[in-house]
């Protein structure tokens, strides 16, 4: 493997690591929104039950 191939592999490894971090952050953000919506729906349903 010559130096150019090593540089390309190193650059691709950094890019893959960055993409992995972006995906993790995105997954966490979606999870937080999903939990927030579920809590709000649960509180709304609980409030509805109490109002009946």
NORJO-V470396 format. One record per residue. N is the residue number from 1. RES is the residue in one letter. PHI is phi in whole degrees, 0 to 359 (NA if undefined). OMEGA is omega as a letter, one per 30 degrees, with the letter a starting at -180 (* if undefined). BURIAL is 1 if it has 9 or more other ideal C-beta (glycine too) atoms within 8 Angstrom, else 0. Layout:
n->N res->RES phi->PHI omega->OMEGA burial->BURIAL
n->N res->RES phi->PHI omega->OMEGA burial->BURIAL
This chain:
n->1 res->X phi->NA omega->l burial->0
n->2 res->X phi->274 omega->a burial->0
n->3 res->X phi->297 omega->a burial->0
n->4 res->X phi->296 omega->l burial->0
n->5 res->X phi->297 omega->l burial->0
n->6 res->X phi->295 omega->l burial->1
n->7 res->X phi->297 omega->l burial->0
n->8 res->X phi->296 omega->l burial->0
n->9 res->X phi->296 omega->l burial->1
n->10 res->X phi->297 omega->l burial->0
n->11 res->X phi->296 omega->l burial->0
n->12 res->X phi->295 omega->l burial->0
n->13 res->X phi->295 omega->l burial->0
n->14 res->X phi->294 omega->l burial->0
n->15 res->X phi->298 omega->l burial->0
n->16 res->X phi->298 omega->l burial->0
n->17 res->X phi->296 omega->l burial->0
n->18 res->X phi->296 omega->l burial->0
n->19 res->X phi->296 omega->l burial->0
n->20 res->X phi->296 omega->l burial->0
n->21 res->X phi->297 omega->l burial->0
n->22 res->X phi->299 omega->a burial->0
n->23 res->X phi->296 omega->l burial->0
n->24 res->X phi->297 omega->l burial->0
n->25 res->X phi->298 omega->l burial->0
n->26 res->X phi->297 omega->l burial->0
n->27 res->X phi->297 omega->l burial->0
n->28 res->X phi->295 omega->a burial->0
n->29 res->X phi->298 omega->l burial->0
n->30 res->X phi->295 omega->l burial->0
n->31 res->X phi->297 omega->l burial->0
n->32 res->X phi->297 omega->l burial->0
n->33 res->X phi->296 omega->a burial->0
n->34 res->X phi->296 omega->l burial->0
n->35 res->X phi->295 omega->a burial->0
n->36 res->X phi->299 omega->l burial->0
n->37 res->X phi->295 omega->l burial->0
n->38 res->X phi->297 omega->l burial->0
n->39 res->X phi->295 omega->l burial->0
n->40 res->X phi->298 omega->l burial->0
n->41 res->X phi->295 omega->l burial->0
n->42 res->X phi->297 omega->l burial->0
n->43 res->X phi->295 omega->l burial->0
n->44 res->X phi->297 omega->l burial->0
n->45 res->X phi->294 omega->l burial->0
n->46 res->X phi->297 omega->l burial->0
n->47 res->X phi->298 omega->l burial->0
n->48 res->X phi->297 omega->l burial->0
n->49 res->X phi->296 omega->l burial->0
n->50 res->X phi->292 omega->a burial->0
n->51 res->X phi->284 omega->a burial->0
n->52 res->X phi->283 omega->* burial->0
